[in-house]
Amino acid sequence: MHQHEPTHALAGGATGLIPLLLIALVLALYLAAVAVMRQKHRPWSGWRSLSFGGGLVLLFVALLPPLMQLAHHDIRGHMVQHLLVGMLAPLGLVLGAPVTLALNTLPRSLAKLLTRLLGSSFFHVISHPVTALLLNIGGMYALYLTPLYNATLTSPALHHLLHLHFLAAGYLFTWSIAGPDPAPRRPGFRVRALVLFVSIAAHAYLSKVMYAFLYPQHSPHGADQIRAAAKLMYYGGDFSELLLAVAFFAAWYRKRRHPKHQNEVLFT
């Protein structure tokens, strides 16, 4: 017998529109920075803009009220949200190189401050691929294999915090593996390749555990729903990680052809 359905309603109305308005604001700022680049007669790849815009569109779709409500009552909808917010949208955002764009368009004092942050020990630790892997995959294991998932169903604040974690951890992991933005102390390609393949294996293993043992346990979802969600995680994760691997090896190829351009800081 299933447990009772979650009782809290997700924020709707004007409050529910806040994340969507923030996404629109980020897009406007990005496009304004691209316009500044053009005014300076400095090149900026249209593919970068398209990638960043595509990432924001995926994030926008994931946070639309209908999908938010579906995800709250159906773990299959939740898994679609997870794939969009934590895996596919971050890839588009990272490949849009927003940090490089900021370094080219911010006032010189702010650009220098951002450069110091990128070179700091704290940022080196937090953006290391192993740290990013623990935050990203570790967070998923904690969510689905502990009572945390059920807690998100009855706590609106925890539910929204979960989305923020998915996005931040997914962005950080993607950036640590294949980010085109400058990273003065980023580990070499061998380390990143190893972490990427560990991530692929860990993601697949988690989905199989969910399918076989019906995690998250004691949830209001039926066995068929949980198994369908596990399949979405398995195949959707494979697809997104394939895209990340393509981006990673494309960066490796560019590095071999143009080594002196790797991790340049492009502000003046």
C-alpha positions, 0 to 999 in steps of 0.5 A, spaced: 500 500 500 502 506 498 503 512 503 499 518 502 500 523 497 504 529 499 500 535 502 504 541 501 503 545 494 508 548 490 509 555 490 504 558 484 502 565 482 507 570 482 512 566 487 512 561 482 514 566 476 520 568 480 525 563 477 522 564 470 524 571 471 531 570 473 532 566 467 530 571 463 534 576 466 540 572 466 539 571 458 538 579 457 545 580 461 548 575 457 545 578 450 547 585 453 554 583 454 554 580 447 552 586 444 558 590 448 563 585 444 560 587 438 560 594 439 568 593 441 569 589 434 571 583 438 569 576 435 564 572 439 562 565 437 554 565 435 555 558 437 556 560 444 550 564 444 546 559 442 548 554 447 547 558 453 540 560 450 539 553 449 541 551 456 536 557 459 531 554 455 531 547 458 532 550 465 526 554 463 522 548 461 524 544 467 521 550 472 514 551 468 509 550 473 505 544 470 512 540 470 513 542 477 506 540 479 507 533 475 514 532 478 512 533 485 506 527 484 510 523 479 517 521 480 518 520 472 516 527 472 521 529 477 527 525 473 525 529 467 526 535 471 533 532 474 536 531 467 534 538 465 536 542 471 542 538 473 545 535 466 542 538 460 541 545 462 548 546 465 552 543 459 549 548 454 550 554 460 557 552 461 559 551 453 556 558 452 563 560 456 559 566 460 565 567 465 570 569 458 564 573 456 564 577 463 572 577 463 571 581 456 565 586 458 566 587 465 569 594 468 577 592 469 576 592 476 571 587 476 574 583 471 581 583 475 577 581 481 573 575 478 580 573 475 583 573 482 577 568 484 578 563 479 586 563 481 584 562 488 585 556 492 578 556 494 576 555 487 581 550 485 578 546 491 571 547 489 572 546 482 576 540 482 573 534 478 573 530 484 570 535 488 565 536 483 564 529 482 562 528 490 557 534 490 554 532 483 553 524 484 554 524 491 548 528 492 544 524 487 546 518 492 544 521 498 537 524 495 535 517 492 538 512 497 536 516 504 529 519 506 531 525 503 527 525 497 521 523 501 523 530 505 523 534 499 515 532 498 513 535 504 518 541 505 517 547 499 524 550 501 527 543 501 524 542 494 527 548 491 533 548 495 534 541 491 533 544 484 538 549 486 543 544 488 542 540 482 543 546 477 549 548 481 553 541 482 551 540 475 554 546 472 560 545 477 561 538 474 560 540 467 565 546 468 570 542 471 570 537 466 569 540 459 568 548 461 571 553 455 572 558 460 579 560 463 581 555 469 589 557 471 590 550 475 585 546 472 587 538 472 590 535 466 585 531 461 587 524 464 584 526 471 578 529 468 577 523 463 578 518 469 573 522 473 568 523 467 568 515 466 567 514 474 561 519 474 558 515 468 559 508 472 556 511 478 550 514 475 549 507 471 549 504 478 545 508 482 539 507 476 540 500 477 540 500 484 533 504 484 530 499 479 532 493 483 530 495 490 525 500 488 529 506 491 527 511 494 524 507 499 517 508 503 515 513 497 508 515 495 510 512 488 508 505 485 513 500 483 512 501 476 513 509 477 520 508 480 522 503 475 520 508 469 524 513 473 530 509 474 530 507 466 529 515 465 535 516 469 539 510 466 538 512 458 537 520 459 544 520 463 547 516 458 545 521 453 547 527 457 554 524 459 555 522 451 554 529 450 559 531 455 564 526 453 563 529 446 565 536 449 570 534 453 574 530 447 573 536 442 576 541 448 582 536 448 582 536 440 583 544 440 588 543 446 592 539 441 592 544 435 592 550 439 595 549 446 597 556 447 590 559 447 588 554 453 585 558 459 587 565 456 584 570 460 581 575 455 579 582 458 583 588 456 
